[in-house]
Amino acid sequence: MSKPKVFVTRPDVPQAGIDLLKEKCDVEIYDQPMPIPRDALIKGVQGKDALYCLLTDKIDKDVMDAAGPQLKVIATMSVGFDHIDINECKARNIAVSNTPDVSTDSVAELTVTLLLVCGRRIMDSANAIKNGEWIYSWSPLWLCGRGLTNSTIGIVGMGRIGQAVMKRLLPFGVKKVLYYDLFHPIKPAEDMGAQYVEFEELLKESDFVVAMCNLSEQTKELFNAKAFSQMKPTAVFVNTSRGGVVQQDDLYEALKNGKIRAAGLDVMIPEPLPRDHKLTTLPNIVLLPHVGSAEEAARIEMATLAAKNILSVLDGKPLVTPVPMP
């Protein structure tokens, strides 16, 4: 009896996931460590029973047509699944999985890191030495920033990662944590002391505003000129959720004109962000290349979970972590 066939869209995923698949499947892997070109994806998926993909791969009707009717499961090694046409998968009875929860801790860690780096002007301080700006041994107000102690934190989107961020912030002695979420109350967060407020109130009261929301019609460009104008001029804004929740031109203007103090982004539009993008010209923004889950243990677990989802469906069992179907 022939083994089921799996196509993996990149060679540089953690080997643990690939080894798991090879135990029971014939595995074909695209051989270049880069987002797979469209024609190679269309060719590679032909005749396959399962597809192992990443955020950078657009999986639509054409890809499913190329694969053929035997395609049973699509597993993405990511939390997000915007790149997959879920409606088309539902119509074809193709199971779809992602890797939620696995990167919760790593993204939460990075989010807190950005809050500290931006608030305390860490990048400015590090560059001051390189640029020869450290002239006096000490100056009372030079490179002063805002710390987390006694600050008000506003978290927009109090899901798993939002709660993990809050859990890590509490030991810093923050004054209070406010949250806004389309779904509320959120008991685990409120049990930790979070207070639900409307979006506008959160913006007005917070010293640090953290975007932790999913991208949807309701949240697209939620952080725009109006939102930034409602923040404190001393506020720090951090986004580690989805680039699309921010109107980047408005963020640029807010930072350039001192409407807010600073910002830190791990996600943006487009990705990769061109090195000459106007956001890169600002001294009060920290830009990271979507590395929220770039932690060794997290990536290995993501790789193996994607593989386990594929093997589960091919074995006639339910997905371990199914993507909700519309």
Secondary structure, 3 states (H helix, E strand, C coil): CCCCEEEECCCCCCHHHHHHHHCCCEEEECCCCCCCCHHHHHHHCCCCCEEEECCCCCECHHHHHHHCCCCCEEEECCCCCCCECHHHHHHHCCEEECCCCCCHHHHHHHHHHHHHHHHCCHHHHHHHHHCCCCCCCCCCCCCCCCCCCCCEEEEECCCHHHHHHHHHHHHHCCCEEEEECCCCCCHHHHHCCCEECCHHHHHHHCCEEEECCCCCCCCCCCECHHHHHHCCCCCEEEECCCHHHECHHHHHHHHHCCCCCEEEECCCCCCCCCCCCHHHHCCCEEECCCCCCCCHHHHHHHHHHHHHHHHHHHCCCCCCCECCCC
